[in-house]
Amino acid sequence: MCGIVGAIGVNNPREYVIEGLKNLEYRGYDSAGVGFLNKKIKIYKDVGSPSHLDEILPKNITSDVIISHTRWATHGVPSKKNSHPHLSMNKKISLVHNGLIDNYIDLRNFLISKGYTFYSQTDTEVIGNLLEYYYLQNNDMLVALDKTKANIKGSYACAIINEDYPDTLFMMRKTSPLLVGKGKGFNLIASDASPMVKYTNEFIELDDYEYGYITKYDIKVFNRNNELVDKAVTIKDLESYSHDLNGYPHYMLKEIEEIDTVIKKLVTAYYQDNEYQFNKDLLNDLKESDHIIFLGCGTSYHASLVGGRLFENFNNISTTKYIASEWAFHPTFPGVRPFVVLISQSGETADLIHCQKIIKKKGFRTLLITNTPGSTLSRGATYTLLIHAGVEVSVASTKAYAAQVALLSLLSGAINNDKKVLNDLKDTIRVIEYIKNELKDKIKGIAEEIKDHENIFYLGRSFDYFLSMEASLKLKEVSYIHSEAIPGGELKHGPIALVNEGLPVIVFITDPTTANSMRSNIEEVKSRGAKVYTISTKDLSKDEDSLVVDNYAYYLSGVAVSSIAFYLAYYVSLAKGYNVDKPRNLAKSVTVE
Ligand code: AGP
């Protein structure tokens, strides 16, 4: 979603913001803009990419204080007027914003009654005008920030400049992420660390309702009671934020090809000296809980389906698995001692932050499974487990999914101190390497055959069904083909009505207990004209199957063969000429509900 990059005192502000915005492109955007102070506030913005912004921005910017933004439209169409930065009516204040202001219509009407005029359709313009309205009452920007915060409802991360403060960049935050990068003789601000890691490795994360300012030499943060807060500095290294393609043409391909390494790294992180390395209190909490609620969105929700089934089958713990945005509005806490597992690659997903607030109010304990240390969700969780996948730039999540599933399987093993999963994971690594080295051409061939279809079915049962859901989402995201994942047993309860001549049906058969039933499903769709592509394991395979891999433990399909689904989506997108790393309308980090 929207990305913020700002700085004060940095040597080449132009280069910093353009490069920084490019680093945030993975979050999704439709327009981009820059604002800086040169006696007056100057703004350059337009629909399009940071590269386009680079073309329209003056070559020399000498300003000390600068803010910039990539917008992902929510209120108002993508247009120059709706792009950020926005300027207050009297041109005193300009700001960039990530988030959603729920009460912007009321505030807009209030400001109109005070003589304000609005030029955009955005909720953000309300914040700028409200800040200016309060600022003009007493010429104190901190008071204006405090009053504005008190009146806006919703989520916001804002970087703000004021014409009267040429040496200061203001900021405030609730729900949407905002980080300060601590420099020597300069300070930085951004939505995540990636634009700043070239300049510093010291970071301060703003918490909800915190606000303040940065100057060249100072960082001041205040809490919601206006008390100065002594913020902890965290260290983040350049390597883990590297957006280097390492010779790959696309991030999605690079990230799929990293899956085997990620799984190896994960096993080493959580199993050393013949012992599982999980926090003992976490394991006790899981064992003592009589019900575990899994929450996630999109791909992370698909991983949570696997996690729930593992805990039920192997640990005998009852679970429910919910899409976070569904649970948030009607939360339920089954059992007497529920425990909640939240799964989020980014750690910044607004729907989950909403859930976390509800859980905290109830006082229940939580585990976050994430790729992002220090993220908003991580700071709010009782425990955090990292998936150690390294930065995932492609909007379509791939290696993070495989790592989430692998981590859940290790955790399930650790609860019972059952070490079988370690060997099972070793088997999956061999399968992943085989797919990478031997099957890509075949997958490309299937991609060519299916690319012009409007509808595609994925079929599987149990763990293969969960994988089918992820495979189907991936295909939708990057190829814009409509696809459905259907549990084999459900076919005849409705979806089979859609099967017609030539419909591509991709079938996963990797589970001995469901293999026979899946073969019957294949006959059902074939006899109605479907073109079937079967992915199977050696012992369950038939000659006509499209892709056959070595045997592995059936509950690990999300690790072992998810790369087949990812390569397939990747090659279809490429064959159709789409921007595979930045699919339309999607954002990497979904920071609004
Ligand atoms: C995955 O390919 C998607 N882009 C999306 O479904 C994603 O998994 C979802 O938005 C959740 O994100 P999170 O894991 O960062 O919370």
Residues whose N, C-alpha, C, O or C-beta is under 5 A from the ligand:
A	BS01	AGP	C297 G298 T299 S300 I343 S344 Q345 S346 G347 T349 V395 A396 S397 A587 K588 V590
